Amino acid sequence: MHNMTKVAIIGGGLAGCEAAWQLAKREIPVSLFEMRPHVKTPAHQTGSLAELVCSNSFKSVDIGNAHGLLKAEMEAADSLIIHAAKASAIPAGSALAVDRDLFSREIETSLNSLDKFNCIQQEITDFKDLQKEHSHVIIAGGPLLSDSLAQSLNRTLGEQGLFFYDAIAPIVLADSINMEIAYKASRYNKGEADYINCPMNETEYLEFVYDLVDSKKVPFRDFEQAKHFEGCLPIEVMAERGVSTLSFGPMKPVGLIDPRTGKQPWAVLQLRQENQNASLYNLVGCQTRMTWPEQKRVFRKIPGLENCDFARMGSMHRNTYINAPNHLNSKLELNKEKGVYIAGQLSGVEGYAESSAMGLWAAINIVADIRQKDPVQVNPQTMIGALVNYLLTASPQNFQPMNANFGLLPPPETKGKVKKRDRKRLQAELAFEKWKSQLHELEWN
C-alpha cells in the first residue's frame, strides 16, 4: 500500500458508514466527513452517524425474499450495517426492525474502535477540495445532499446528471402479467412491438379513474413541497382534472387495436420494458402518491394485471440521485472524475440495505484498486451485482432508482413448471452461492 493512500467519505449515513468500516478494518486510513450537527437537514434530528430518518425496519430477513437475500449477501461480507441492525433488533416478526438510538450507537462504537477511522464534523461544499489530500473520495451524501455539494457534483456531471425529485411508477414482474388479456403492440403497428398493452372498456376505465381519485394518498413530509411538474404529474392528480384526462393522455388507445376483438379499446395502460432481460415492466404514466395497499388494490383491477407481482411500488418524494447509466462505471466511480465514487441512494438505489450495499461495493473496488488488483467483476446473478448491473444498463432517458427484487436476477434453470415461491428460493440459493464464491476469490474476510 502506498504511503499516501487515504480515503475521504462524504456523509455519515448508512452507505458512508459501511464503506468506512470495510476500508478502515483493512488498515486503509479513512476520514469520514459528516456535516451534522453543525449543519442540519430538514429530516435529521441528531448528529449521530447512521441516523434512520424514516422507517426503523430493514424489511425481511427471509433469504427467499429479495430483501432477505440482499442482507444475507451483505452479512457474508461482514457488513457493519447488518451486524448493528441485528445487535439492536426489536421484535418485528420476519422483518429486521431496530431501536434507532441503539443502532446508531452500535455503528459509532464499531467505527471508533478502528485505528484507521477518523470522523470529522465538517460540511464539504466541493468534493474536489478533498482530492488534494486523498487518493479516493466516496460521495455518500444521501437523498438530502446539501445544496453546495450538489452544485459541486452538478458542475462535473453536467446537465441532467443530478435529479432532486423522484416520480416513480410501479414496476411489475413480466411473468405475472396475464398475456391472455394484455398484448404486445406498437401504435399503428409502427416499429417493434416494444410495449405491453392492457386494454380497458369504458366501464373498467371509469371505475379505475374513480378509484384513483378516492384512493388513500401518502402525505408530504414537512420538508417536501407539494409541487408537481407537468411532465411527471401523479396519475391521481391527472384523474382529478377530469374523467377523460387519462384516456386522452398517457392511456390514449389510438392505434392500439386489441387482437382479441379487432377493435380499439376505450383506454390502454402501456407497460414499458425496464431491464435487459425483459423480466420487469414499468406502468407508463403511473407515478403516484397512493399508499402501497391502495396501489395494489387499484392497479390490479386493470385487465391483465389482476394477479401482477410488484417488484417496486410507485412513489413521489424528494430525493437526490445521479443518472447512473450515464455517469457511473462498474466500480461506482464517476466516468468524468477518476478516483471519485458514488454510494448510497445517491447512486440510484432505494432502501436502507440497498444503499448500504452500494457503500460495500464501492469499498470492495477501492480495496482492489489500492492493492493494484484487477477491477472486481459485476456478477448479475448475485443480488448486489444485479443492483449494480441495473445502474449500468438501465435506460438513461427514463432512469429511476431501484430496490432489490427477484426480477433483477436471471430466472433459474428448472425442469418443468415450478411454483413461484420455489423459483424465488432457487434464485436466492444460487445468488448466495455465487456471492460467497466471489468473496472467496476476493479473499474478503
C-alpha positions in Angstrom: 0.0 0.0 0.0 1.3 3.4 -0.9 2.1 5.7 2.0 -0.2 8.5 0.5 -3.2 6.2 0.3 -6.1 7.8 2.1 -9.9 7.7 1.5 -12.3 10.5 2.2 -16.0 9.7 2.6 -18.6 12.4 2.5 -21.7 11.5 4.5 -22.2 9.6 7.7 -25.3 7.7 6.7 -25.6 4.0 6.1 -23.5 3.8 2.9 -20.8 6.1 4.2 -20.5 4.1 7.5 -20.5 0.8 5.7 -17.7 1.9 3.3 -15.7 3.3 6.2 -15.9 0.1 8.1 -14.9 -2.1 5.2 -11.9 0.1 4.4 -10.6 1.0 7.9 -10.7 -2.6 9.1 -8.3 -3.4 6.2 -5.9 -0.8 7.5 -6.8 1.8 4.9 -6.9 5.3 6.5 -10.4 6.8 6.3 -11.7 10.3 7.0 -15.5 10.4 7.3 -16.9 13.9 6.9 -20.4 14.5 8.4 -21.8 18.0 8.4 -24.3 17.3 11.2 -25.0 18.6 13.9 -23.3 21.9 12.8 -25.3 21.9 9.6 -28.7 20.4 9.9 -31.0 18.8 7.4 -34.8 19.1 7.3 -35.2 15.5 8.3 -32.5 14.5 10.7 -32.9 15.1 14.5 -29.4 14.3 15.8 -25.8 14.4 14.8 -25.4 10.7 15.2 -24.0 8.5 12.5 -26.4 6.3 10.5 -29.4 8.0 11.9 -32.6 6.4 10.4 -35.0 9.2 9.5 -37.8 7.2 8.0 -38.8 3.6 9.0 -36.9 1.7 11.6 -37.3 -1.5 9.5 -34.8 -3.1 7.2 -37.5 -5.4 5.8 -37.4 -9.2 5.6 -34.6 -11.5 6.7 -36.0 -14.5 4.9 -33.5 -15.5 2.2 -36.4 -16.5 0.0 -37.3 -12.8 -0.1 -35.2 -10.4 -2.3 -34.5 -8.1 0.7 -33.5 -11.1 2.9 -31.2 -12.3 0.1 -29.5 -8.9 -0.1 -28.9 -8.8 3.7 -27.5 -12.4 3.6 -25.0 -11.3 0.9 -24.0 -8.3 2.9 -23.7 -10.3 6.2 -21.4 -12.7 4.3 -19.1 -9.8 3.6 -19.1 -8.8 7.3 -21.4 -5.8 6.8 -21.4 -3.3 9.7 -24.9 -2.2 8.9 -26.4 -5.7 9.2 -24.3 -6.5 12.3 -25.5 -3.3 14.0 -29.1 -3.9 12.9 -29.1 -7.4 14.4 -27.4 -6.2 17.6 -30.1 -3.6 18.0 -33.1 -5.6 16.8 -36.5 -5.4 18.3 -39.5 -7.8 17.8 -40.9 -7.4 14.2 -41.9 -10.9 13.0 -39.9 -11.9 9.9 -38.6 -8.3 9.4 -35.4 -6.8 10.9 -36.5 -3.7 12.8 -34.2 -1.8 15.1 -34.0 0.5 18.1 -32.9 3.7 16.3 -30.7 5.1 19.0 -29.1 1.7 19.9 -28.5 1.1 16.2 -26.6 4.4 15.8 -24.6 3.7 18.9 -23.6 0.3 17.6 -22.4 1.9 14.4 -20.4 4.6 16.2 -18.8 2.2 18.7 -17.7 -0.2 16.0 -16.2 2.5 13.8 -14.4 4.3 16.6 -12.8 1.0 17.6 -10.8 1.1 14.4 -7.4 2.8 14.5 -7.6 3.9 10.8 -11.0 5.6 11.2 -11.5 9.3 11.8 -14.8 11.2 11.9 -14.7 14.9 11.1 -17.8 17.0 11.7 -17.5 19.4 8.8 -19.5 20.3 5.8 -17.8 19.6 2.5 -19.0 22.1 -0.1 -16.8 21.0 -3.0 -15.7 17.3 -3.3 -12.7 18.4 -5.4 -11.1 20.0 -2.3 -10.7 16.5 -0.8 -8.9 15.2 -3.9 -5.8 17.2 -3.0 -5.1 15.1 0.1 -6.9 11.8 -0.6 -6.3 9.1 -3.2 -10.0 8.2 -3.3 -13.2 10.0 -2.5 -16.7 8.5 -1.8 -19.7 10.8 -2.1 -22.5 9.2 0.0 -24.4 12.4 0.9 -27.8 10.7 0.7 -31.1 12.0 -0.6 -30.8 15.2 1.4 -27.5 16.2 -0.2 -26.6 19.8 0.7 -27.1 22.4 -2.0 -23.4 23.4 -2.1 -22.2 19.8 -2.6 -25.0 19.1 -5.1 -23.8 22.2 -7.1 -20.2 20.8 -6.9 -21.3 17.5 -8.3 -23.5 19.1 -10.9 -20.6 21.0 -12.3 -18.8 17.7 -13.0 -21.8 15.8 -14.3 -23.4 18.5 -16.5 -27.0 19.0 -17.5 -29.5 16.2 -16.4 -26.8 14.5 -14.4 -28.4 15.0 -11.0 -32.0 14.7 -10.1 -33.7 16.1 -7.0 -37.2 14.6 -7.1 -38.5 11.1 -7.6 -41.6 10.5 -9.7 -41.7 6.7 -9.8 -44.3 4.4 -11.5 -44.8 0.9 -10.2 -42.8 -2.0 -11.8 -44.3 -5.5 -12.1 -42.7 -8.8 -12.9 -43.2 -9.8 -16.5 -44.3 -13.3 -15.8 -47.1 -12.1 -13.6 -48.8 -10.2 -16.4 -51.8 -12.0 -17.9 -50.9 -12.2 -21.6 -54.2 -13.8 -22.5 -55.7 -10.3 -22.0 -52.6 -8.0 -22.4 -50.9 -7.9 -25.7 -47.8 -6.6 -27.3 -48.2 -3.9 -30.0 -46.8 -0.6 -31.2 -49.1 2.3 -32.1 -50.4 1.9 -35.7 -48.1 -1.2 -35.9 -45.2 1.2 -36.4 -41.8 -0.2 -35.4 -41.2 -3.1 -33.0 -44.0 -4.1 -30.6 -42.0 -3.0 -27.6 -44.9 -2.2 -25.2 -47.3 -4.5 -23.4 -50.8 -3.1 -23.6 -53.6 -3.6 -21.1 -57.0 -2.8 -22.7 -59.9 -1.3 -20.8 -63.5 -0.8 -21.8 -65.5 2.3 -20.7 -66.8 0.8 -17.5 -63.4 -0.5 -16.5 -61.7 2.8 -17.3 -64.3 4.9 -15.4 -64.0 2.7 -12.3 -60.2 3.0 -12.5 -60.4 6.8 -12.6 -62.9 6.9 -9.7 -60.6 4.6 -7.6 -57.6 6.9 -8.3 -59.5 9.9 -7.1 -60.9 8.2 -4.0 -57.7 6.3 -3.0 -55.6 7.0 0.1 -52.5 9.0 -0.5 -49.2 9.3 1.3 -48.9 12.8 2.7 -45.9 15.1 2.0 -43.4 15.4 4.8 -42.6 18.8 6.2 -39.5 19.4 4.0 -41.2 18.3 0.8 -43.2 20.7 -1.3 -46.5 19.6 -2.9 -45.2 20.9 -6.2 -45.9 18.8 -9.3 -44.2 19.2 -12.7 -46.5 18.9 -15.7 -44.1 16.3 -17.1 -44.4 13.9 -14.1 -47.8 14.5 -12.6 -49.1 11.8 -10.2 -51.7 9.8 -12.1 -54.3 10.6 -9.4 -53.8 14.3 -10.0 -54.4 13.8 -13.7 -57.6 11.8 -12.9 -58.8 14.7 -10.7 -58.7 17.0 -13.7 -61.5 15.1 -15.4 -62.6 11.6 -16.4 -61.2 11.9 -19.9 -57.8 13.3 -19.0 -56.1 9.9 -18.9 -57.8 8.5 -21.9 -56.6 11.5 -23.9 -53.2 11.4 -22.2 -50.9 8.5 -21.1 -53.8 6.0 -21.6 -54.9 7.0 -25.0 -55.9 3.9 -27.1 -55.4 5.4 -30.6 -53.7 2.9 -32.9 -53.6 0.1 -30.4 -56.1 -2.5 -31.7 -56.9 -5.3 -29.3 -56.2 -8.6 -31.2 -58.9 -10.4 -29.3 -61.7 -8.1 -30.5 -60.2 -6.4 -33.6 -61.3 -3.1 -32.1 -59.7 -0.1 -30.4 -60.2 -0.2 -26.6 -61.7 2.7 -24.7 -58.3 3.2 -22.9 -55.0 1.4 -22.7 -52.4 1.2 -20.0 -49.0 0.6 -21.5 -46.1 -1.2 -19.8 -42.5 -0.4 -20.9 -39.6 -2.9 -20.6 -37.4 -1.9 -17.6 -34.4 -4.2 -17.9 -32.3 -6.0 -20.5 -33.7 -9.5 -19.9 -37.3 -8.2 -20.0 -38.3 -9.6 -16.6 -39.5 -6.2 -15.3 -42.1 -3.8 -16.8 -42.9 -0.2 -15.8 -46.5 1.0 -15.7 -46.1 4.0 -18.0 -47.5 7.3 -16.7 -48.5 5.8 -13.3 -46.2 7.7 -10.9 -48.3 8.0 -7.8 -48.6 9.0 -4.1 -51.1 6.3 -3.4 -50.3 4.2 -0.4 -48.8 0.8 -1.2 -52.0 -1.2 -0.3 -54.0 1.2 -2.5 -51.7 0.8 -5.4 -52.1 -3.0 -5.3 -55.9 -2.7 -5.0 -56.3 -0.1 -7.8 -53.8 -1.3 -10.3 -54.8 -5.0 -10.0 -58.3 -4.0 -11.3 -56.7 -3.3 -14.7 -57.4 -6.2 -17.1 -54.2 -8.2 -17.5 -52.8 -7.1 -14.1 -55.3 -8.8 -11.9 -52.6 -11.1 -10.4 -49.5 -9.0 -11.0 -46.5 -9.1 -8.7 -45.0 -5.7 -7.8 -41.2 -5.5 -7.9 -41.3 -1.9 -6.9 -44.2 0.3 -5.8 -44.8 3.8 -7.1 -43.8 6.9 -5.2 -43.2 10.6 -5.4 -40.8 12.2 -2.9 -37.8 14.4 -2.5 -34.6 12.5 -3.4 -31.2 13.2 -4.9 -29.6 10.7 -7.2 -27.5 10.8 -10.3 -28.3 9.5 -13.8 -26.2 6.4 -13.1 -26.2 4.8 -16.6 -24.6 7.9 -18.0 -22.2 8.7 -15.2 -21.0 5.6 -13.4 -18.7 2.7 -14.3 -18.9 -0.8 -12.7 -16.9 0.3 -9.7 -19.4 3.1 -8.9 -16.7 5.5 -10.0 -17.6 8.7 -11.9 -16.7 8.4 -15.6 -15.7 12.1 -15.6 -13.7 12.1 -12.4 -11.5 9.1 -11.7 -11.0 8.3 -8.1 -14.4 9.7 -7.1 -17.1 7.1 -6.2 -20.8 7.4 -5.6 -22.5 5.3 -2.9 -25.9 5.0 -1.2 -29.2 6.4 -2.5 -27.2 9.0 -4.5 -26.0 6.1 -6.8 -29.6 5.3 -7.9 -30.9 2.6 -5.4 -33.7 2.8 -2.9 -33.8 1.3 0.6 -31.6 1.0 3.7 -29.9 -2.3 2.7 -29.6 -1.3 -0.9 -27.9 2.0 0.0 -25.6 0.2 2.4 -24.7 -2.4 -0.2 -23.5 0.3 -2.6 -21.2 1.5 0.1 -19.9 -2.0 0.4 -19.4 -2.4 -3.3 -17.6 0.9 -3.6 -15.3 -0.2 -0.8 -14.6 -3.5 -2.4 -13.5 -1.8 -5.6 -11.3 0.8 -3.8 -9.6 -2.0 -1.9 -8.9 -3.8 -5.2 -7.6 -0.5 -6.7 -5.3 0.2 -3.7 -4.0 -3.4 -3.8 -3.4 -3.0 -7.6 -5.7 -5.9 -8.4 -7.9 -6.2 -11.5 -11.3 -4.4 -11.3 -14.0 -6.5 -9.5 -16.4 -8.1 -12.0 -20.1 -7.4 -11.6 -22.0 -10.7 -11.3 -25.6 -10.0 -12.1 -26.5 -13.4 -10.7 -26.0 -12.1 -7.2 -28.4 -9.5 -5.7 -25.7 -6.9 -5.1 -24.3 -7.5 -8.6 -27.8 -7.3 -10.0 -28.4 -3.9 -8.4 -25.0 -2.6 -9.8 -25.9 -4.1 -13.2 -29.2 -2.2 -13.2 -27.4 1.1 -12.5 -25.1 0.4 -15.5 -27.7 -0.9 -18.0 -31.0 0.9 -17.3 -32.2 3.5 -19.8 -30.7 6.9 -19.1 -33.7 8.5 -20.7 -36.1 7.0 -18.1 -33.7 6.3 -15.2 -35.4 5.8 -11.8 -33.9 4.4 -8.6 -34.4 0.7 -7.9 -34.7 -1.6 -4.9 -33.8 -5.3 -4.5 -36.2 -7.6 -6.3 -36.1 -11.0 -7.9 -36.9 -9.5 -11.3 -33.3 -8.2 -11.4 -31.9 -11.8 -11.3 -31.9 -14.2 -14.2 -34.5 -17.0 -14.0 -33.2 -20.3 -12.6 -32.9 -23.2 -15.0 -35.5 -25.7 -14.0 -37.2 -28.7 -15.5 -41.0 -28.4 -15.8 -43.2 -26.0 -14.1 -42.0 -24.7 -10.7 -44.1 -22.8 -8.2 -43.3 -19.1 -7.8 -42.1 -19.5 -4.2 -39.8 -22.4 -5.1 -38.5 -20.5 -8.1 -37.6 -17.5 -6.0 -35.9 -19.7 -3.4 -33.8 -21.3 -6.2 -32.8 -17.9 -7.4 -31.8 -16.9 -3.9 -29.8 -20.0 -3.2 -27.9 -19.7 -6.5 -27.3 -16.0 -5.9 -26.0 -16.5 -2.4 -23.6 -19.3 -3.5 -22.3 -17.1 -6.4 -21.7 -14.2 -3.9 -19.9 -16.4 -1.4 -17.7 -17.7 -4.3 -16.9 -14.2 -5.4 -16.0 -13.2 -1.8 -13.7 -16.2 -1.6 -12.0 -15.2 -4.8 -11.5 -11.7 -3.5 -10.2 -13.0 -0.2 -12.7 -10.8 1.5 -12.6 -11.7 5.2 
